[in-house]
Amino acid sequence: MTAKTGDTAKTRNLSFLLGFLLVALVLAGAVSYLADSNPDGLDHATLKGCEVVETAGGEQLQGSCIAQNAKDHQFAGSPLADYAVDGGENTTGLAGVIGVVVTVVVAGGFFWLLRRRPKA
């Protein structure tokens, strides 16, 4: 392979990776706002038999359903819990962008460590 051919292949690979990153960021940052705000079928199924009632202390369940036994998980207070930044309204896109960037950095570092090295 000539130096020129190698440079062309590297340019194509870099263009592909940058295009992929751009599409991922646009999908995570913009399209996520179009997603259903209540997509979880599991939540719906666990609420069967109960009614959600707003009280001064927050939401309470009346009736008999599986959801009455639910508890927050250990990461419920984390910065990106519930697909939002610090629980803020309308931060879904920002949380998605942060997720894409973290995933690219972690995966890129992992693949960089596992890359093939030329033989000495």
BELRALIN-V61565 format. One record per backbone hydrogen bond with DSSP energy under -0.5 kcal/mol. NH is the residue of the N-H (numbers start at 1). CO is the residue of the C=O. E is the energy in kcal/mol with one decimal. If there is no record, write none. Layout:
NH & CO & E
NH & CO & E
//
This chain:
6 & 2 & -2.3
7 & 3 & -2.2
8 & 4 & -2.1
9 & 5 & -2.2
10 & 6 & -2.2
11 & 7 & -2.3
12 & 8 & -2.5
13 & 9 & -2.6
14 & 10 & -2.6
15 & 11 & -2.5
16 & 12 & -2.6
17 & 13 & -2.6
18 & 14 & -2.5
19 & 15 & -2.4
20 & 16 & -2.8
21 & 17 & -2.4
22 & 18 & -2.3
23 & 19 & -2.5
24 & 20 & -2.5
25 & 21 & -2.5
26 & 22 & -2.4
27 & 23 & -2.7
28 & 24 & -2.6
29 & 25 & -2.8
30 & 26 & -2.6
31 & 26 & -1.3
32 & 27 & -0.9
33 & 30 & -1.2
34 & 31 & -1.8
35 & 32 & -0.9
39 & 36 & -0.6
41 & 39 & -0.8
44 & 40 & -1.4
45 & 41 & -2.4
46 & 42 & -2.4
47 & 43 & -1.2
48 & 45 & -1.0
50 & 47 & -2.3
51 & 62 & -2.6
53 & 51 & -0.6
53 & 60 & -3.3
55 & 58 & -2.1
58 & 55 & -1.4
60 & 53 & -2.6
62 & 51 & -2.4
64 & 49 & -1.6
67 & 46 & -2.1
68 & 65 & -1.1
69 & 66 & -2.1
70 & 67 & -1.6
76 & 73 & -1.8
78 & 75 & -1.9
81 & 78 & -1.6
83 & 80 & -1.0
84 & 81 & -1.0
86 & 79 & -3.5
86 & 84 & -0.7
88 & 85 & -2.2
91 & 88 & -0.9
95 & 91 & -2.4
96 & 92 & -2.3
97 & 93 & -2.4
98 & 94 & -2.6
99 & 95 & -2.3
100 & 96 & -2.4
101 & 97 & -2.6
102 & 98 & -2.7
103 & 99 & -2.4
104 & 100 & -2.7
105 & 101 & -2.5
106 & 102 & -2.7
107 & 103 & -2.9
108 & 104 & -2.7
109 & 105 & -2.4
110 & 106 & -2.4
111 & 107 & -2.9
112 & 108 & -2.2
113 & 109 & -2.0
114 & 110 & -1.6
115 & 111 & -0.7
115 & 112 & -0.5
//
